[in-house]
């Protein structure tokens, strides 16, 4: 591939970037790897890592991609999309040849969760240092790495950051991020469909396993056994394992003793609640990443949020986002007065826990529909749209994984949840009525705290 071709492909991405929201761009277009152009056949070859990416590019973004390519390259090309687990193209002395390449898989790593966006402070500096060490030298520094801490304190952020770093800097390694809930669901499905060998091959032939919320395996005896054997196989093969939990390993009393012991084999690090100064720094960092200037007025609002929300970074950032969204929607100044209006006195009581059931009820109340309908298989617009909004809010306001959200909506597949989240994320940027509805439902939920 010539430098000129590579530069032109960068122009294609720059052409596409302003046409869609940032989440869609980061998810579908940024991971594309430009391979080559065959001028004689009029074909442009690109490569992606997942079937899902290929489907999205071919079905949802085909016109945009073709338009961008034609605009930049000055002619129309047939775009050929390859997937790494199928074939890849390698330049030999004579020609480009197709060869097998190891499968590299990402389970929806959040592009915002990287080391650059993580605020390091006394409450998390050891966990951060250990995560960086693992990312730089997988299976050489700390293996396994066990991270524990309360909900919303940054465990998942660090795990995603490890995944991103390895995918970018150790391109020969296969990386898999998965929640313990997803692991359990896949194991049950494999048993039902008699595909247990396929399941074992998937989990035991990877190089880096990032498994979130291990406490979900408590009480699930058979799944624990399967994970125990997976752990042993990977560790014996010198593969990196990173595990997170909401509690120290010795407090996971419903895990098998052998498994609990293995979680503590190497390094154990914790993340505690951030202090006031760190909470302020986190919100300043968030503003910087979103290109929002922090003037004196906004700083006063940030300080209010940091003072009121003390134990959950996700809620901290969510409150800040609501202030910014409300400011844009109502064209009002981002200051302490607005913060008090948006947040009112709702942040003083932390006993209320926003979950899928509360979100579904508020969405149903707002759209005057029944909770049973939102979980049903009905696809009429008066039900499908509120259902997608509720899924979007679950993704934004809770710690739920994609499969867990799908389960809360009548057992829907995690890809359906991801589609709903993508759709609402895009439309909320241009549909003022949708934006207003989402903010009002969020405010109603927060008022219950």
C-alpha positions as CSV (number, residue, x, y, z in Angstrom):
1,X,0.0,0.0,0.0
2,X,1.5,3.4,-1.0
3,X,1.6,6.4,1.3
4,X,-0.7,8.2,-1.2
5,X,-3.3,5.5,-1.0
6,X,-3.1,5.5,2.8
7,X,-3.5,9.3,2.9
8,X,-6.5,9.2,0.6
9,X,-8.2,6.6,2.8
10,X,-7.7,9.0,5.7
11,X,-9.5,11.6,3.6
12,X,-12.4,9.1,3.1
13,X,-12.7,8.8,6.9
14,X,-12.6,12.6,7.3
15,X,-15.4,12.8,4.7
16,X,-17.5,10.4,6.6
17,X,-16.8,11.7,10.2
18,X,-19.1,14.7,10.2
19,X,-22.0,12.8,8.5
20,X,-22.7,10.5,11.5
21,X,-22.5,10.7,15.3
22,X,-19.2,10.1,17.0
23,X,-20.2,6.7,18.5
24,X,-21.2,5.3,15.1
25,X,-18.0,6.6,13.6
26,X,-15.8,5.0,16.3
27,X,-17.7,1.8,16.2
28,X,-18.1,1.1,12.5
29,X,-15.6,3.2,10.5
30,X,-12.5,3.9,12.7
31,X,-11.6,0.1,13.0
32,X,-11.6,-0.3,9.2
33,X,-8.2,-1.3,7.8
34,X,-7.5,-0.1,4.2
35,X,-5.8,-2.9,2.3
36,X,-5.4,-2.1,-1.5
37,X,-7.0,-1.0,-4.7
38,X,-7.2,-3.1,-7.9
39,X,-7.5,-0.5,-10.6
40,X,-8.1,-3.1,-13.4
41,X,-11.1,-4.6,-11.7
42,X,-12.2,-1.4,-10.1
43,X,-12.2,-2.8,-6.6
44,X,-11.2,-1.3,-3.3
45,X,-10.4,-3.8,-0.5
46,X,-10.9,-3.0,3.2
47,X,-10.8,-5.2,6.3
48,X,-12.9,-5.3,9.5
49,X,-12.7,-7.5,12.6
50,X,-16.3,-8.7,13.0
51,X,-19.2,-9.9,10.9
52,X,-21.3,-7.3,12.7
53,X,-19.1,-4.5,11.3
54,X,-19.3,-5.9,7.8
55,X,-23.1,-6.2,8.0
56,X,-23.4,-2.6,9.2
57,X,-21.1,-1.2,6.5
58,X,-22.9,-3.2,3.7
59,X,-26.5,-2.7,4.9
60,X,-26.6,0.6,6.8
61,X,-23.7,2.6,5.5
62,X,-23.1,1.3,2.0
63,X,-24.3,4.5,0.3
64,X,-22.2,6.8,2.6
65,X,-19.1,4.7,2.2
66,X,-19.4,4.5,-1.6
67,X,-20.1,8.2,-1.8
68,X,-17.0,9.0,0.3
69,X,-14.8,6.8,-1.7
70,X,-16.0,8.2,-5.1
71,X,-15.6,11.7,-3.8
72,X,-12.0,11.3,-2.6
73,X,-10.6,8.9,-5.2
74,X,-12.4,10.6,-8.1
75,X,-14.0,7.4,-9.5
76,X,-16.5,4.7,-8.5
77,X,-15.1,1.5,-6.9
78,X,-16.7,-1.8,-5.9
79,X,-15.9,-2.0,-2.2
80,X,-14.9,-5.4,-1.0
81,X,-15.1,-6.0,2.8
82,X,-13.1,-8.8,4.3
83,X,-13.2,-10.1,7.8
84,X,-10.1,-11.2,9.6
85,X,-11.5,-14.5,10.8
86,X,-12.2,-15.4,7.2
87,X,-9.2,-14.2,5.1
88,X,-6.8,-11.4,4.9
89,X,-4.6,-10.1,2.1
90,X,-0.8,-10.2,2.3
91,X,1.6,-8.7,-0.2
92,X,4.0,-11.3,-1.6
93,X,6.8,-10.9,-4.2
94,X,4.3,-11.8,-7.0
95,X,0.9,-10.7,-5.9
96,X,-1.6,-10.3,-3.1
97,X,-2.5,-13.7,-1.7
98,X,-5.2,-14.8,0.7
99,X,-4.1,-16.4,3.9
100,X,-5.7,-17.4,7.1
101,X,-5.3,-15.0,10.0
102,X,-6.1,-15.5,13.7
103,X,-9.5,-14.3,14.7
104,X,-9.4,-11.0,16.7
105,X,-12.6,-10.2,18.6
106,X,-13.7,-7.1,20.5
107,X,-16.9,-7.3,22.5
108,X,-18.1,-3.7,22.2
109,X,-15.1,-2.0,23.7
110,X,-16.3,1.6,24.5
111,X,-14.0,3.9,22.4
112,X,-14.2,6.5,25.3
113,X,-12.8,4.0,27.8
114,X,-9.1,4.3,27.1
115,X,-6.0,5.2,29.3
116,X,-6.0,8.7,28.0
117,X,-9.5,9.5,29.4
118,X,-8.9,7.8,32.8
119,X,-8.2,10.2,35.6
120,X,-5.5,8.8,37.9
121,X,-5.7,9.7,41.6
122,X,-4.9,8.1,45.0
123,X,-8.1,6.0,44.9
124,X,-7.1,4.2,41.7
125,X,-3.4,4.7,41.0
126,X,-2.3,1.2,41.8
127,X,-5.1,-0.3,39.7
128,X,-4.2,2.0,36.9
129,X,-0.5,1.1,37.1
130,X,-1.2,-2.6,37.1
131,X,-3.6,-2.2,34.1
132,X,-0.9,-0.3,32.1
133,X,1.7,-3.0,33.0
134,X,-0.6,-5.7,31.7
135,X,-1.5,-3.8,28.6
136,X,2.2,-3.2,27.7
137,X,3.3,-6.8,28.5
138,X,0.4,-9.2,28.4
139,X,1.1,-12.4,30.4
140,X,4.4,-11.1,31.5
141,X,3.7,-8.6,34.2
142,X,0.7,-9.6,36.3
143,X,-1.3,-12.7,35.5
144,X,-4.0,-12.9,36.5
145,X,-4.8,-9.3,37.4
146,X,-7.8,-9.0,39.7
147,X,-9.5,-5.6,40.1
148,X,-12.2,-5.0,42.6
149,X,-14.3,-2.0,43.7
150,X,-17.8,-0.7,43.9
151,X,-20.1,0.0,41.0
152,X,-19.3,2.9,38.7
153,X,-15.7,3.5,40.0
154,X,-13.8,2.7,36.8
155,X,-13.1,-1.1,36.8
156,X,-14.8,-1.5,33.4
157,X,-13.0,1.6,32.1
158,X,-9.6,0.1,32.9
159,X,-10.6,-3.3,31.3
160,X,-11.7,-1.6,28.1
161,X,-8.5,0.5,28.1
162,X,-6.4,-2.7,28.4
163,X,-8.3,-4.2,25.5
164,X,-7.9,-1.1,23.3
165,X,-4.1,-0.8,24.1
166,X,-3.4,-4.4,23.3
167,X,-5.4,-4.3,20.0
168,X,-3.5,-1.3,18.9
169,X,0.0,-2.3,20.0
170,X,0.0,-6.1,20.0
171,X,-1.8,-6.7,16.7
172,X,-0.9,-10.4,16.7
173,X,-2.9,-11.1,19.9
174,X,-6.5,-12.2,20.1
175,X,-8.4,-10.2,22.7
176,X,-11.8,-11.0,24.2
177,X,-13.8,-8.8,26.5
178,X,-16.9,-10.4,28.0
179,X,-19.0,-10.0,31.1
180,X,-19.5,-13.0,33.4
181,X,-23.2,-12.8,32.5
182,X,-22.5,-13.2,28.8
183,X,-20.1,-16.0,29.5
184,X,-22.9,-17.8,31.5
185,X,-25.5,-17.2,28.8
186,X,-23.2,-18.5,26.1
187,X,-22.3,-21.6,28.1
188,X,-26.0,-22.4,28.7
189,X,-26.7,-21.9,25.0
190,X,-23.8,-24.1,24.1
191,X,-25.2,-26.9,26.3
192,X,-28.6,-26.6,24.8
193,X,-27.4,-26.6,21.3
194,X,-24.7,-29.3,22.0
195,X,-21.9,-27.0,20.9
196,X,-19.8,-27.2,24.0
197,X,-16.6,-27.9,22.1
198,X,-17.1,-24.8,20.0
199,X,-17.7,-22.8,23.2
200,X,-14.5,-24.2,24.7
201,X,-12.4,-23.5,21.6
202,X,-13.6,-19.9,21.6
203,X,-12.6,-19.2,25.1
204,X,-9.5,-21.4,25.4
205,X,-7.7,-20.3,22.2
206,X,-7.5,-16.6,22.9
207,X,-4.5,-14.7,24.1
208,X,-6.2,-12.1,26.4
209,X,-9.4,-12.7,28.3
210,X,-11.0,-9.7,30.0
211,X,-13.9,-10.9,32.1
212,X,-16.1,-8.4,34.0
213,X,-18.2,-8.8,37.1
214,X,-17.0,-12.2,38.2
215,X,-19.4,-12.0,41.1
216,X,-22.2,-12.9,38.7
217,X,-20.9,-16.5,38.7
218,X,-21.8,-16.9,42.4
219,X,-24.2,-19.7,42.9
220,X,-23.8,-21.0,39.3
221,X,-22.0,-24.2,40.0
222,X,-21.7,-25.7,36.5
223,X,-20.7,-22.3,35.0
224,X,-18.1,-21.9,37.7
225,X,-16.6,-25.3,36.8
226,X,-16.4,-24.4,33.1
227,X,-14.7,-21.1,33.9
228,X,-12.4,-22.8,36.3
229,X,-11.2,-25.1,33.5
230,X,-11.0,-22.2,31.1
231,X,-8.9,-20.3,33.6
232,X,-6.5,-23.2,34.1
233,X,-6.1,-23.8,30.3
234,X,-5.4,-20.1,29.6
235,X,-3.0,-19.7,32.6
236,X,-1.1,-22.9,31.8
237,X,-0.7,-21.6,28.2
238,X,0.7,-18.3,29.5
239,X,-2.3,-16.3,28.3
240,X,-3.3,-13.1,30.0
241,X,-6.4,-13.0,32.3
242,X,-7.9,-9.9,33.7
243,X,-10.9,-10.2,36.1
244,X,-13.1,-7.6,37.8
245,X,-15.4,-7.9,40.8
246,X,-17.5,-5.7,43.0
247,X,-15.8,-7.3,46.1
248,X,-12.5,-8.8,47.1
249,X,-12.1,-12.4,46.1
250,X,-12.3,-13.6,49.8
251,X,-15.7,-12.0,50.0
252,X,-17.1,-14.0,47.0
253,X,-18.3,-16.7,49.4
254,X,-20.5,-18.5,46.9
255,X,-17.6,-19.1,44.5
256,X,-15.9,-22.5,44.5
257,X,-12.9,-22.4,46.9
258,X,-10.5,-23.5,44.1
259,X,-11.6,-20.7,41.8
260,X,-11.6,-18.1,44.5
261,X,-8.0,-19.1,45.3
262,X,-6.9,-18.7,41.7
263,X,-8.3,-15.2,41.5
264,X,-5.7,-14.2,44.1
265,X,-2.8,-16.0,42.6
266,X,-1.0,-12.9,41.4
267,X,-1.8,-9.2,42.0
268,X,-5.0,-7.9,43.5
269,X,-5.8,-4.2,43.2
270,X,-8.8,-2.2,44.4
271,X,-10.5,1.0,43.3
272,X,-12.1,3.1,46.0
273,X,-14.5,6.1,45.8
274,X,-12.7,9.2,44.6
275,X,-12.3,12.2,46.8
276,X,-13.8,15.6,46.1
277,X,-10.7,16.9,44.2
278,X,-10.6,13.8,42.0
279,X,-14.3,14.1,41.3
280,X,-13.8,17.7,40.1
281,X,-10.8,16.5,37.9
282,X,-12.9,13.8,36.4
283,X,-15.6,16.2,35.3
284,X,-13.0,18.7,34.0
285,X,-11.5,15.8,32.0
286,X,-14.9,14.9,30.6
287,X,-15.5,18.5,29.5
288,X,-12.1,18.6,27.9
289,X,-12.8,15.4,25.9
290,X,-16.1,16.9,24.7
291,X,-14.4,20.2,23.8
292,X,-16.5,22.1,26.4
293,X,-14.8,25.2,27.8
294,X,-14.8,25.2,31.6
295,X,-15.2,28.8,32.6
296,X,-15.9,30.2,36.1
297,X,-19.7,29.6,35.8
298,X,-19.4,26.0,34.6
299,X,-16.8,25.3,37.3
300,X,-19.3,26.2,40.0
301,X,-21.7,23.7,38.4
302,X,-19.0,21.1,38.3
303,X,-18.2,21.7,42.0
304,X,-21.9,21.3,42.9
305,X,-22.1,17.9,41.1
306,X,-18.8,16.8,42.7
307,X,-20.1,17.7,46.1
308,X,-23.4,15.9,45.7
309,X,-22.3,12.7,44.0
310,X,-19.6,10.9,45.9
311,X,-19.5,7.2,45.3
312,X,-20.3,6.5,41.6
313,X,-18.3,8.1,38.7
314,X,-20.9,7.0,36.2
315,X,-23.6,8.9,38.0
316,X,-21.2,11.8,38.4
317,X,-20.6,12.0,34.7
318,X,-24.3,11.4,34.0
319,X,-25.3,14.4,36.1
320,X,-22.8,16.6,34.3
321,X,-24.0,15.4,30.9
322,X,-27.6,16.3,31.8
323,X,-26.5,19.9,32.6
324,X,-24.8,20.2,29.3
325,X,-27.7,18.6,27.4
326,X,-30.3,20.8,29.1
327,X,-28.1,23.9,28.4
328,X,-28.1,23.1,24.7
329,X,-31.8,22.2,24.5
330,X,-33.0,25.3,26.3
331,X,-30.2,27.6,25.1
332,X,-29.3,28.5,28.7
333,X,-25.9,29.3,30.3
334,X,-24.0,26.4,31.9
335,X,-23.8,27.7,35.4
336,X,-24.7,27.0,39.0
337,X,-28.3,28.3,38.6
338,X,-28.9,25.8,35.7
339,X,-27.3,23.0,37.6
340,X,-29.6,23.5,40.6
341,X,-32.6,23.5,38.3
342,X,-31.6,20.4,36.5
343,X,-30.4,18.5,39.5
344,X,-32.7,20.1,42.1
345,X,-32.3,18.3,45.4
346,X,-32.4,14.8,43.9
347,X,-28.7,14.0,44.4
348,X,-28.8,14.0,48.2
349,X,-30.4,10.6,48.6
350,X,-28.3,7.7,47.2
351,X,-30.5,4.9,48.4
352,X,-32.5,4.8,45.1
353,X,-30.9,2.6,42.5
354,X,-31.9,3.3,38.9
355,X,-32.5,0.0,37.1
356,X,-34.2,-1.4,34.1
357,X,-37.6,-1.8,35.8
358,X,-37.7,1.8,36.9
359,X,-36.6,3.0,33.4
360,X,-39.3,0.9,31.7
361,X,-42.0,2.2,34.0
362,X,-41.0,5.8,33.4
363,X,-40.8,5.4,29.7
364,X,-44.2,3.6,29.6
365,X,-45.7,6.4,31.8
366,X,-44.3,9.1,29.5
367,X,-45.7,7.4,26.3
368,X,-48.9,6.1,28.0
369,X,-48.3,2.4,27.2
370,X,-48.2,-0.8,29.3
371,X,-45.0,-2.3,30.7
372,X,-46.1,-5.7,29.3
373,X,-46.2,-4.2,25.8
374,X,-42.7,-2.8,25.9
375,X,-41.4,-6.4,26.7
376,X,-43.6,-8.0,24.1
377,X,-42.7,-9.0,20.5
378,X,-45.0,-6.3,19.0
379,X,-43.1,-4.0,16.6
380,X,-45.6,-1.3,15.9
381,X,-43.9,2.2,16.0
382,X,-45.9,3.3,19.1
383,X,-44.2,0.5,21.0
384,X,-40.9,-0.1,19.2
385,X,-39.7,3.6,19.6
386,X,-40.4,3.8,23.3
387,X,-38.7,0.4,23.7
388,X,-35.6,1.6,21.9
389,X,-35.5,4.8,24.1
390,X,-35.8,2.6,27.2
391,X,-32.9,0.4,26.0
392,X,-30.9,3.5,25.3
393,X,-31.5,4.9,28.8
394,X,-30.6,1.5,30.4
395,X,-27.3,1.7,28.5
396,X,-26.7,5.3,29.6
397,X,-27.9,5.2,33.2
398,X,-27.1,1.7,34.5
399,X,-24.2,-0.7,34.7
400,X,-26.1,-3.4,32.8
401,X,-24.3,-5.3,30.0
402,X,-26.0,-5.5,26.6
403,X,-27.2,-9.1,27.2
404,X,-28.7,-8.1,30.6
405,X,-30.6,-5.2,29.0
406,X,-31.9,-7.5,26.3
407,X,-33.0,-10.0,29.0
408,X,-35.0,-7.1,30.7
409,X,-36.9,-6.5,27.5
410,X,-38.4,-9.9,26.9
411,X,-35.1,-11.8,26.3
412,X,-34.0,-9.9,23.2
413,X,-30.6,-10.4,21.7
414,X,-27.7,-8.1,22.7
415,X,-27.4,-7.0,19.0
416,X,-30.9,-5.7,19.1
417,X,-30.0,-3.6,22.2
418,X,-26.9,-2.3,20.4
419,X,-29.0,-1.3,17.4
420,X,-31.4,0.6,19.6
421,X,-28.7,2.4,21.3
422,X,-27.0,3.4,18.0
423,X,-30.3,4.5,16.6
424,X,-31.3,6.8,19.5
425,X,-27.8,8.1,19.9
426,X,-27.9,9.3,16.3
427,X,-31.4,10.6,16.2
428,X,-31.1,12.5,19.5
429,X,-28.6,14.8,17.7
430,X,-31.1,16.0,15.2
431,X,-34.5,15.4,16.7
432,X,-35.3,18.0,19.3
433,X,-38.6,16.3,20.4
434,X,-36.7,13.1,21.1
435,X,-33.9,14.9,23.0
436,X,-36.5,16.7,25.1
437,X,-38.3,13.4,25.9
438,X,-35.1,11.6,26.9
439,X,-34.0,14.5,29.1
440,X,-37.5,14.7,30.8
441,X,-37.5,10.9,31.5
442,X,-34.0,11.1,32.9
443,X,-35.0,14.0,35.1
444,X,-38.0,12.0,36.4
445,X,-35.8,9.1,37.2
446,X,-33.3,11.2,39.0
447,X,-36.1,12.9,41.0
448,X,-36.9,9.6,42.6
449,X,-33.5,9.4,44.3
